[in-house]
């Protein structure tokens, strides 16, 4: 079962995990070396002798292995890369292996060339209202957005599956936006360069699909469904640049900088700057390396203006546009008949997710404000 353990160098230590599982642990360098020695066929006694010589004191390898078993890293069966859903594994290798990645990159480059050469193919804000009937436009955008979201998240899932990491798709919130997300924590068992493909897979598939749809317009002309699909795919890509909301590019930022606790450390650095740090913040900063503190400060530079821009965009554009659609829906209700039913449905489609997002955002803002304004415990002197 020791053969199934993945050993990934990480700073001064190693990350130990297991393919097909989200469980992993961080161990000192000697812990990773012990696992590698065992995988090479050395006995427990030989590993104990080597480890003891390396660190200058007795090392209990059996106790170390028991800790790994309790953490879920050691199991009775040895999974292989092909374990788990075989279909997802094969599709992932096809779409996000070397050939699949090359094809998608070629499609994206083709789409970019077409957008530069022909301005008529470029997305326009009017594409967000494909039909003159507000409800029809709203339902179309909802359906196309849902399909695009599923494809985006499945891309993450399939790209990770090719490495034997099987994620789980769920729904959550970023600020006041309702989002889907794929839990691929098991990527920590892979080297950093391998994590990049699954993390970028959603953006890449969005861009490739947008390029295909742009190309199709050369043959079918100005089709409203194609236009709205391109509009939403491009919008989805732009939204991923909002690294202050834990987007795909935020995850890539973590992988490339090898940061593990960036979100919490960023908050601790910020509260320290405004002299509102609590004991937990001071503990985090004391345990952080100079490199981790550097990237936390760099991320903070992106985070603060990013949140400001997000709120400005939401209240200055998204919310105003939404209120206009609500106004149209309310005006249709008194007319009765199908128009009234359409107005009610439009209100439900708009208000339910918007209410969920705004309520969650307000709750998070209040929690953050309380945490920042909470009185800082003063050190006692004897």
Secondary structure, DSSP 8 states (H G I E B T S, - for coil): -GGGEEEEEETTEEEEEETT-S-EEEEEHHHHHHHHHHHTT--HHHHHHHHHHHHTS---HHHHHHHHHHTT---SS---TT-S-HHHHHHHHHHHSHHHHHHHHHHHHHHHHHHHH-GGGS--GGGGS-SSSHHHHHHHHHHHHHHHHHHHHHHHHHHHHTTT---EEEEEEETTEEEEEEE-GGGGGS-HHHHHHHHHHHHHHHHHHHHHHHHHHHHH-S-HHHHHHHHHHHHHHHHTT-GGG--HHHHHHHHHHT-SSHHHHHHHHHHHHTT---HHHHHHHHHS-HHHHHHHHHHHHHHHHHHHHHHHHIIIIIHHHHHHHHHHHHHHHTT-HHHHHHHHHHHHHHHHHHHHHHHHHHHHHHHHHHHHHS--------
